[in-house]
């Protein structure tokens, strides 16, 4: 961590740009890696085990698929034409929003289970 704290903003920005340019995925280039020291466990396990800061949480989104079938969601919320006909772009958007929604449910659920105020809105 010392090298990151002492690096200039330009160095960090360049490193970030180079990482993105060489990434094989344009969705979620960076993931937490449990190293047993700085990050002791995966985020999913940390929330399940109650190893997180005890603060109220708030998550929200502007779309919901709770009453729509997958096919309806695809055609209504993610029409392929909106992504220049590219399935890869459409898929990235769907995956990104799914990841966010599932993460929101996990985190607010864990907060609630440990007696904290937790809110979700749509």
C-alpha positions in Angstrom: 0.0 0.0 0.0 2.9 2.4 0.6 3.7 2.5 -3.2 0.1 3.4 -3.9 0.0 6.1 -1.3 3.2 7.7 -2.6 2.4 7.5 -6.3 1.4 10.6 -8.1 -2.1 11.1 -9.5 -0.7 11.0 -13.0 1.0 7.7 -12.3 -2.2 6.2 -10.9 -4.3 7.5 -13.8 -1.9 6.1 -16.4 -1.8 2.7 -14.6 -5.6 2.7 -14.6 -5.8 3.5 -18.3 -3.3 0.8 -19.2 -5.2 -1.7 -17.1 -8.5 -0.9 -18.9 -6.8 -1.0 -22.3 -5.4 -4.5 -21.7 -8.5 -5.8 -20.0 -10.4 -8.8 -21.6 -13.7 -7.6 -20.2 -15.2 -4.1 -20.2 -17.4 -5.0 -17.2 -15.9 -5.1 -13.7 -12.2 -4.9 -14.5 -11.3 -4.7 -10.8 -12.4 -7.3 -8.2 -11.4 -7.5 -4.5 -8.9 -10.4 -4.1 -8.8 -12.0 -0.6 -5.1 -12.1 0.3 -5.7 -13.2 3.9 -4.1 -10.0 5.2 -5.5 -6.8 3.9 -8.6 -8.4 2.5 -9.3 -11.4 4.8 -12.3 -12.8 3.0 -14.4 -12.4 -0.1 -17.0 -9.7 0.2 -19.9 -12.2 0.0 -18.4 -14.1 2.9 -17.7 -10.9 4.8 -21.3 -9.8 4.6 -22.6 -13.3 5.4 -20.4 -13.4 8.5 -21.1 -9.9 9.7 -17.5 -8.6 9.0 -18.4 -5.2 7.6 -18.8 -1.6 9.0 -21.9 -1.2 11.0 -23.6 1.7 9.2 -27.1 2.1 7.7 -27.2 1.2 4.0 -29.3 2.5 1.1 -29.4 1.1 -2.5 -31.6 1.9 -5.3 -32.3 1.3 -9.0 -34.7 2.7 -11.6 -35.8 -0.5 -13.1 -37.2 -3.7 -11.7 -37.8 -7.1 -13.3 -39.7 -8.7 -10.5 -42.9 -9.1 -12.5 -41.4 -9.4 -16.0 -40.2 -12.5 -17.6 -36.6 -12.5 -18.8 -37.7 -12.2 -22.5 -40.0 -9.3 -21.7 -37.2 -7.6 -19.7 -34.8 -8.0 -22.7 -37.2 -6.7 -25.3 -38.6 -3.9 -23.2 -35.7 -2.7 -21.1 -32.7 -3.7 -23.3 -33.8 -3.6 -26.9 -30.9 -4.7 -29.1 -31.3 -1.6 -31.3 -30.3 0.5 -28.3 -26.9 -1.2 -28.4 -26.2 -0.8 -32.2 -27.2 -4.4 -32.6 -24.2 -5.6 -30.6 -25.1 -8.5 -28.3 -21.8 -7.9 -26.3 -22.9 -4.3 -25.4 -26.4 -5.4 -24.6 -25.0 -8.3 -22.4 -22.6 -6.0 -20.6 -25.5 -3.7 -19.6 -27.7 -6.5 -18.4 -24.9 -8.2 -16.5 -23.8 -4.9 -14.9 -27.3 -4.1 -13.7 -27.9 -7.7 -12.5 -24.6 -7.6 -10.5 -25.7 -4.3 -8.9 -29.2 -5.5 -8.0 -28.0 -8.8 -6.6 -25.2 -7.0 -4.6 -27.8 -4.5 -3.2 -30.0 -7.3 -2.0 -27.1 -9.2 -0.4 -25.7 -6.1 1.4 -29.1 -4.7 2.6 -30.1 -8.2 3.7 -26.9 -8.6 5.7 -27.3 -5.2 7.3 -30.9 -6.0 8.3 -29.8 -9.5 9.7 -27.3 -7.8 11.9 -29.8 -5.2 13.2 -28.9 -2.2 11.0 -31.2 0.0 9.1 -31.2 -1.0 5.5 -33.2 0.4 2.6 -33.8 -0.3 -1.1 -35.8 1.8 -3.5 -37.0 1.5 -7.0 
